């Protein structure tokens, strides 16, 4: 239990440090292969890339929250708040777009394999 608390505290402090430095960097979206022609290895690599992207984007969203919480109230103008909201929404849209594309690729890949297509 103590180890979990210590690990959580380290993550929070690292996020806070990144936010203080204005270092919340949105991760780039991975390329999703075309499931109608992708190989099994390409689909596995895409799965790993999508999972990593989702995890990195969650950390980015956490960083934005910390950045907002550490911004002095007098500096948290309507413009600054809107910028944070826009950055948050763009990241969520990226996540949704990547998930939709990957899920479609998986459906296409499985359909091809079931129809006797090559692996």
Backbone torsions as a table, in degrees:
resi	resn	phi	psi	omega
1	UNK	NA	-43.9	179.7
2	UNK	-62.5	-38.0	179.5
3	UNK	-63.3	-41.3	179.2
4	UNK	-63.9	-43.0	178.4
5	UNK	-63.6	-44.2	179.9
6	UNK	-63.3	-43.2	179.0
7	UNK	-63.5	-43.6	178.4
8	UNK	-61.5	-41.3	179.5
9	UNK	-64.2	-40.4	178.5
10	UNK	-62.7	-44.4	179.3
11	UNK	-61.2	-43.6	179.9
12	UNK	-63.8	-44.3	-179.3
13	UNK	-65.9	-39.2	177.5
14	UNK	-65.4	-40.5	177.1
15	UNK	-63.8	-41.8	179.6
16	UNK	-63.3	-41.9	178.2
17	UNK	-61.9	-42.3	178.3
18	UNK	-63.9	-42.1	-179.2
19	UNK	-66.3	-41.1	179.3
20	UNK	-61.1	-33.4	-179.5
21	UNK	-84.7	0.7	-177.0
22	UNK	66.1	34.1	-170.7
23	UNK	-106.3	34.0	175.3
24	UNK	-83.9	103.4	-176.5
25	UNK	-111.0	120.0	179.5
26	UNK	-69.4	128.1	-179.0
27	UNK	-71.0	149.7	177.4
28	UNK	-73.5	145.4	178.8
29	UNK	-73.0	141.4	178.7
30	UNK	-76.0	158.0	173.3
31	UNK	-78.2	134.6	178.0
32	UNK	-107.1	126.9	-177.5
33	UNK	-71.2	161.3	174.4
34	UNK	-77.7	113.0	-176.6
35	UNK	-64.3	-18.1	179.9
36	UNK	-75.2	-16.3	-179.0
37	UNK	-132.7	-6.9	-175.9
38	UNK	-68.3	149.2	174.9
39	UNK	-84.3	167.6	177.7
40	UNK	-59.7	-43.8	-179.8
41	UNK	-61.9	-39.0	178.1
42	UNK	-65.8	-37.7	178.8
43	UNK	-68.8	-38.6	177.6
44	UNK	-65.5	-43.9	178.7
45	UNK	-62.6	-39.1	178.6
46	UNK	-65.0	-40.5	178.4
47	UNK	-59.1	-45.9	179.5
48	UNK	-65.0	-40.5	-179.8
49	UNK	-66.5	-40.1	179.7
50	UNK	-66.4	-44.3	178.3
51	UNK	-60.5	-43.7	179.0
52	UNK	-63.6	-42.7	179.2
53	UNK	-61.1	-44.2	-179.5
54	UNK	-62.4	-42.9	179.4
55	UNK	-64.4	-45.6	179.3
56	UNK	-63.9	-36.5	179.8
57	UNK	-70.0	-36.6	175.0
58	UNK	-60.9	-41.8	177.2
59	UNK	-63.9	-39.1	177.1
60	UNK	-61.4	-45.2	179.2
61	UNK	-62.8	-39.9	175.9
62	UNK	-61.7	-41.0	179.3
63	UNK	-61.1	-41.6	178.4
64	UNK	-62.1	-39.6	178.7
65	UNK	-62.9	-43.8	179.8
66	UNK	-65.3	-43.0	179.1
67	UNK	-56.9	-44.5	179.2
68	UNK	-65.5	-43.5	-177.5
69	UNK	-67.6	-25.6	-178.7
70	UNK	-92.4	-5.8	178.9
71	UNK	-77.8	125.7	178.7
72	UNK	-57.9	140.1	-176.5
73	UNK	-51.3	-36.6	-178.6
74	UNK	-70.0	-18.5	178.3
75	UNK	-96.5	-9.3	-178.2
76	UNK	-87.6	70.4	-179.4
77	UNK	-74.8	170.2	177.3
78	UNK	-59.6	-38.1	179.1
79	UNK	-65.3	-43.1	178.8
80	UNK	-65.1	-43.1	178.2
81	UNK	-61.5	-41.9	179.9
82	UNK	-65.2	-37.7	177.1
83	UNK	-61.5	-44.4	178.3
84	UNK	-63.7	-41.4	178.0
85	UNK	-63.7	-44.2	179.5
86	UNK	-62.5	-41.5	179.1
87	UNK	-64.8	-42.2	177.9
88	UNK	-61.7	-50.1	-177.8
89	UNK	-62.7	-39.1	179.1
90	UNK	-63.2	-39.3	179.1
91	UNK	-67.0	-42.0	178.5
92	UNK	-63.5	-42.1	178.4
93	UNK	-62.6	-39.6	176.2
94	UNK	-60.7	-45.3	-179.6
95	UNK	-60.5	-45.1	-179.6
96	UNK	-64.7	-42.0	-179.1
97	UNK	-64.1	-45.2	-179.7
98	UNK	-65.6	-43.6	179.8
99	UNK	-62.0	-43.7	179.2
100	UNK	-62.8	-45.6	-179.9
101	UNK	-63.7	-43.3	-179.2
102	UNK	-66.7	-44.3	179.5
103	UNK	-60.8	-38.8	176.8
104	UNK	-66.0	-40.8	178.2
105	UNK	-61.3	-40.9	178.5
106	UNK	-64.3	-45.5	178.4
107	UNK	-59.7	-44.6	179.7
108	UNK	-64.0	-41.8	-179.9
109	UNK	-63.0	-48.2	-178.8
110	UNK	-63.5	-39.8	178.6
111	UNK	-63.0	-42.1	179.6
112	UNK	-63.9	-43.2	-179.7
113	UNK	-65.6	-42.3	179.5
114	UNK	-65.8	-31.2	179.4
115	UNK	-81.4	4.9	177.9
116	UNK	91.7	11.9	177.6
117	UNK	-68.2	164.9	-178.8
118	UNK	-76.6	159.4	-177.3
119	UNK	-94.6	NA	NA
